[in-house]
Amino acid sequence: MKKLIIIATYNEKDNIEKMLMDVFTSVPDVNILVIDDNSPDKTHEIVEKIITERYPDQLHLMKRSGKLGLGTAYIAGFNWGLERDYDVIGHMDADFSHNPKYLPSMFEALANGYDLVLGSRYVKGGGVVNWGLKRKIISRGGSLYAKIILGLPFNDLTGGFKCFKRKVLETIGINELKSTGYSFQIETTYKTYLNGFKIKEIPIIFEDRVLGQSKMSGSIFKEALLMVLRMRLNKNSFIRK
């Protein structure tokens, strides 16, 4: 199984090297694509150095002109991976909120017949660390809101630690995805579910970043709320199988 992990970065110089090393330690045969939105802190220069000195065949870098959004980064990464015949394409954060130690169990679930695996904070065994009450309410509330409005049987719909089989990405119309922020996660899971693919939630402990700054903002949250309603209204157009 040819595996690719996408890591989107913006000002992650303090995290990126250790994150890359931890991913390669957890899954030695994985390939990683870093998509950097022209980080002012020169994150891409660190990645370029690691490619040259240690991982010329397994580590790849896509540099974009500016901060274009998480959703467009993942779409670019999906297309990059599909063009290069990867069987499995996943994505995770660069800031250690998503621990690479969970990757082997996620890939194992795909090998056992699942088509999409969600790293879930809200199933038995999962959780969050170092979050304040407000953030817990927003996160749990956002997932519950999407779950009810869209009728989805999953508990964590806003998490960004996911692995797809390529047939899912080839089916759901990745170039037609409308979300650019955190609702991107809801949209990809919703379209995967509507098209009859098997989805599994695997418990993860989500730890808040130690270094660097969070990208979450009020505008991103509001965009997610509106996008969920639009998804529900366009439900029938998402079914392709």
Secondary structure in CASP SS format (residue, H / E / C, confidence):
PFRMAT SS
TARGET T0000
AUTHOR 0000-0000-0000
METHOD secondary structure of the structure
MODEL  1
M C 1.00
K C 1.00
K E 1.00
L E 1.00
I E 1.00
I E 1.00
I E 1.00
A E 1.00
T E 1.00
Y C 1.00
N C 1.00
E C 1.00
K C 1.00
D C 1.00
N C 1.00
I H 1.00
E H 1.00
K H 1.00
M H 1.00
L H 1.00
M H 1.00
D H 1.00
V H 1.00
F H 1.00
T H 1.00
S H 1.00
V C 1.00
P C 1.00
D C 1.00
V C 1.00
N E 1.00
I E 1.00
L E 1.00
V E 1.00
I E 1.00
D E 1.00
D C 1.00
N C 1.00
S C 1.00
P C 1.00
D C 1.00
K C 1.00
T H 1.00
H H 1.00
E H 1.00
I H 1.00
V H 1.00
E H 1.00
K H 1.00
I H 1.00
I H 1.00
T H 1.00
E H 1.00
R C 1.00
Y C 1.00
P C 1.00
D C 1.00
Q C 1.00
L E 1.00
H E 1.00
L E 1.00
M E 1.00
K E 1.00
R C 1.00
S C 1.00
G C 1.00
K C 1.00
L C 1.00
G C 1.00
L H 1.00
G H 1.00
T H 1.00
A H 1.00
Y H 1.00
I H 1.00
A H 1.00
G H 1.00
F H 1.00
N H 1.00
W H 1.00
G H 1.00
L H 1.00
E H 1.00
R C 1.00
D C 1.00
Y C 1.00
D C 1.00
V E 1.00
I E 1.00
G E 1.00
H E 1.00
M C 1.00
D C 1.00
A C 1.00
D C 1.00
F C 1.00
S C 1.00
H C 1.00
N C 1.00
P H 1.00
K H 1.00
Y H 1.00
L H 1.00
P H 1.00
S H 1.00
M H 1.00
F H 1.00
E H 1.00
A H 1.00
L H 1.00
A H 1.00
N C 1.00
G C 1.00
Y C 1.00
D C 1.00
L E 1.00
V E 1.00
L E 1.00
G E 1.00
S E 1.00
R C 1.00
Y C 1.00
V C 1.00
K C 1.00
G C 1.00
G C 1.00
G E 1.00
V E 1.00
V E 1.00
N C 1.00
W C 1.00
G C 1.00
L H 1.00
K H 1.00
R H 1.00
K H 1.00
I H 1.00
I H 1.00
S H 1.00
R H 1.00
G H 1.00
G H 1.00
S H 1.00
L H 1.00
Y H 1.00
A H 1.00
K H 1.00
I H 1.00
I H 1.00
L H 1.00
G C 1.00
L C 1.00
P C 1.00
F C 1.00
N C 1.00
D C 1.00
L C 1.00
T C 1.00
G C 1.00
G C 1.00
F C 1.00
K E 1.00
C E 1.00
F E 1.00
K E 1.00
R H 1.00
K H 1.00
V H 1.00
L H 1.00
E H 1.00
T H 1.00
I C 1.00
G C 1.00
I H 1.00
N H 1.00
E H 1.00
L C 1.00
K C 1.00
S C 1.00
T C 1.00
G C 1.00
Y C 1.00
S H 1.00
F H 1.00
Q H 1.00
I H 1.00
E H 1.00
T H 1.00
T H 1.00
Y H 1.00
K H 1.00
T H 1.00
Y H 1.00
L H 1.00
N C 1.00
G C 1.00
F C 1.00
K C 1.00
I E 1.00
K E 1.00
E E 1.00
I E 1.00
P E 1.00
I C 1.00
I E 1.00
F E 1.00
E E 1.00
D C 1.00
R C 1.00
V C 1.00
L C 1.00
G C 1.00
Q C 1.00
S C 1.00
K C 1.00
M C 1.00
S C 1.00
G H 1.00
S H 1.00
I H 1.00
F H 1.00
K H 1.00
E H 1.00
A H 1.00
L H 1.00
L H 1.00
M H 1.00
V H 1.00
L H 1.00
R H 1.00
M H 1.00
R H 1.00
L H 1.00
N C 1.00
K H 1.00
N H 1.00
S H 1.00
F H 1.00
I C 1.00
R C 1.00
K C 1.00
END
